[in-house]
């Protein structure tokens, strides 16, 4: 009679629940997944995901396939915008009154005056472009710009004189005409104004404020503006707001899916887009992720700084504890 077979020991990731036959495979998984308390997660089973879009997909998986009840619980007590789970329907209804936002009113607010002592931490920017550079109008030229603060007050808003002849005003999108740009500011003056705001009213060229926007590199390129990357908060490049395959979402989609209202239904308004980007930033910044024991700033190599032999001796919980995020979480901006 042959001896009974010994059950294989399997190793489970405590963050995403994947199973591995060998401990070294679990270690390699943890090193490339960068699991941490800052990752989006299911509010029912606490499964960690790369992005909120991945969490949405997880919450749509039929319970019998996932071997859990995440979908049914979320459908009864979950917020479709922030994906949080609440104790009962009453608590959910109260939360929705705050979580579902309304579109901002059309821009009528006068420009806010800033001085050296004005206290700001972040500003949002949006530019609208017209086309130049030949008959096809393929070259983007900055034609209007808007900056708002965290309270959605307008700091700066103006039309911009294009540096090249305009061959396509893209009127259906921008709503702009030749008459609108005739008395616009020179691009150089606009750039100097923006830098003065970002430098907190100082003239030393040192960035002091966080710059929020959607696809910031595009706006900065058209403005011929350079700014420190560690001060940029781009809703198009922030991993939790990206698609499951880590491709950028449109600002229109993000606003509808995470804030609960529609934008860009007709022409694009820089003020409206600024407010949407700032609201998305604040929603991500204000998330509560708990407090890591080592108070990491999400810098360093995390598990990659350890010897492989030491990692393979760690329990799954220890691997997770020592893992760090691959991006700097915006919740750290509250410090």
N, C-alpha and C positions, 0 to 999 in steps of 0.2 A: 504493500500500500504506500503510495507516494505521500510525502509530507504536505501539509496544507500550504498553499501559496501565501506569501507575505504581501499584504496590501502595500501598494506603492505610496510613498509619502509625496504629496503634492504641496506646492508652495503658492500661497495666495497673496496677491497684492491687496493691501488693506485699503487702497484708494480707489482703484477701478475694478477690483474683484477678479481680474484675470488670473488664471491658474497656470502654473509651470511645473514641469516634471523635475527640473533640476534647480537648485538654489542659485547657481550662477546665472541661469536664464532670468530669474526674478531680479537679480542684481542689475543685469544689463537693461532690463525693462525699466527699472527705477531710475537708472542713470540717464536714459533718453526721454523719459516721460516727464521728468521734473515735477512730480506730484508735490503739492504743498497745500496748506490751508487757504491759500489765495485763489486756488482754481475754482471755477464754477462747479457746483455739485447739486445733485438731486436733493430736494428737501425732505424726501421720504426715506430713501435708503442710504443717502449721503455718498452715492457713487460720484467720483471726481471725473470731470470731463475737460477737454481742452477749451471749449467755448460754450457760451450759453445756447448756441444753436445745437450743439451736441446734446445738451441737457434737454432741450425741447424734443429732439428726436427720441431720446431715451424715454421721456414721459409719454410718448405716443406708441411705444411698443406694447402690444397686448400683454396683460399680466401673466397669462399662461405661458408666454414665450420667455419672459424674463424671470419667471419663478418668483414673482413678487406682486405687490398690489399698488405700485407707484402710480400707474395710469388712473386707476379708479379713485384713489385718494386725491390725486391732483385735480381730477375733474370735479370733485366735490368741494375741495378746500384750498385750491391753488390759484394764485394770481397769474394770469396769462402774460403779464408784462414782465414783472421781476422774478417770477417763478417761485416765489416763497409759498410755504404751506402754513395755513392758519388753523387754530383749534376748532373753529366752527364757522358756519356760514355768516353769522353776525359779524365776527371779527374780520372776515374776508371782505364783507360789504363796506365796513368802516375803512379798511385799508384802501380799497379801490377808489374811494372818494379822494384820496391823497395821491395815489399812484398814477391814475389816469389823468393826464394833463390836457389842457386845451391849447389850441394854437394861439400864439401871441397876436395881439391886435396890430393892425398896420402901423408902420413906423410914423409916429407923430411926436415922439419925445425929442426935445432939444438935446444937443450934444452936451454931455457932462464935462465941466471944466476940471482939469487935473492939475495938481501942484506937487511939489516935492514931498509934502507931508500927507498926500492922499494915500490911504491904506488900501492897496489892492494886492491880491495874490495871484489871480488868474484873469486873463482876458481871452475872449473868443474872436476869431477873425474869419471873414469870408470875402472872397473876391468874385466878381463876375467878369467874364472874358468876352471880348469880341474877336473876330478873325481878321488877320492881315497877312502880309507876305505872299501876295500873288492872287490870282483869280479864285483859287480854291479856298482862300481864307483859312489855311490850316495852321497858321501861327497864332497862338493865344496871346492876346494883348489885354492887360488889366484895364478895365473900363469903369469899374465902381468897386468900392471897398467899404466895409463896415466893421467896427470893433465894438463889442459890448463887454460889460463887467459881469461879475457873478450874479448880480441882482437884475440883469438884463437891461441895464441902463446903457444908452448909446454913449460911447466915448468919442468916437470919430466916425464920420460917414461923409463920403464925397464921391463925385464922379472923377475920373482920371483921364487926362489927355493921352491918347495912344501915341506911342513913339513912332509908329509906322502908319502909313495910309490904311484905313479900314476898308476891307473888301466885303466883309460880311458882319453885319451888326447882330446877327443871330437873334433877331427881334422877337421871335416866338418864345425864346427861352429867357433872354435878358430884358426884353421890353424897352431896350435902349434905341435911340435914334442919333443922328448926327448932331441935332440941336442939343441933346442932353450933354454931349461930351465937349461942346464948343468952349464952355467956360469951366471945364474941369481943371483940377490941380495938375501940375507937372508931376510925373512919376518920381522924380528925385525928391521933390518936396513931400510927396506922400510917404516915401520910404523914410525920410528923416523924421516925419511926424510919428510914424509907427514906432520907430526905434526909440524916440523920446518917451513914448508911452511905456514901452517894454522895459526901459531903463529906469522907470520910476520917477521921471522928471529930471533925472541927472543927465549930464552931457558926457559921461565917461565911457559910454559904449558898452558897459557891462550889463548883461541881461539880468533882470531881477524878478520878472513875472513869468508865470507859466503861460504858454501860448497854446490855446485850445483851438481845434478846427477839424475839418474833415478833408483828408488828403492835403495836409499842410505843405508838403514839398511842392505841390503844383502851384499853390498860391505864392509861396516864397520865391519860386523860380520866376514867376511873372512879375513879382515886385523887385526881383534882383536883391532879395533880402537874405542875409545869413543870420542864424540864431543858434545858440547852443542846443544840441540834440537832447541833452538831459532835461531841458525846460519845455520840450514839445509834448503835447498831449493830443495825439491824433486818433480820432475815433475810427478812422479807416484802417489803422495799423495796430490797434490795441487787440491783443489775442482773444480775450473773452468776448469781444464783439464781432469777431470774424466768423466766416462760414466754417463748417466742420472740416473742410480741407484747407483751412487757414487762408482763404481768399477774402479780400475786403468786401464788405456789404456796402450798399449805397446809403447815403444819409437819409434818403426817403424811406427806405426799408427799415432802418434802425429807428427812426422817429416813430413810425407806425407800430413797430413791434415792441419797443421798449418804453415809449412815452404815451402811446395810445391816441395819437392824432396824425393827420395827413399834412404833408407839406408839398411844395412844388407841383401843385395841381394845375397851375397855369404857368406864368412866367416865374423865374426864380428871383426871390427877394433876398439880398445879402443879410438883411436884419433877421429874417425868419430863419435862415440857415445858421446864422451865428447863435441864435437862441437855442436852436435844436442841438447844436454841437455842445454848447455850454450845459444844457440840461442833461445830455447823455454823460458828459464828463462828471457832473456832480452826482448823478445816480450811481455811477461806478465808484466814485471816490467815497461816497457815504455808506458803502456796504460794510457790514461788520463781519470780520473774518476771524475774530478771536485774537489772541496774543501768543506768538511763539515764545517759548522759553528763552531762546537766545536772542530775541529781538532783532532778527536779521533784517537788513535793508535790501534783501533780495539781490545781493551782490556776492561775488565769489563763485567757486566752482561746485559747491554743494557736494554731492557724492563723488564727483570726479576728483576731489582733493584727497580722497581716502585710498588706501591700498586695497586692491581687489581681495586679498586674503582676509583683511579686516571686515570688509563689507559682507563677505560670504559667511562670517560668523555672527552677523547681526540678525536679530529677529525681524520679521516684516514691519512691525511697529517702529523699530529703531531705524530701519531704512527710511521710512516715511518721515520720522522726526528730523533726520539729518538731511533730507532732500530740500532743495530750494527751487523757487519758481524760475522759469527761463525769462521772465519779463518783470519789470518793476511794477508792482500792483499800485494802482492809483489810490487805494485806501491809505497808503503810506504818506500821501500828501497832507493828511490831516494832522500830522505831527508837527 
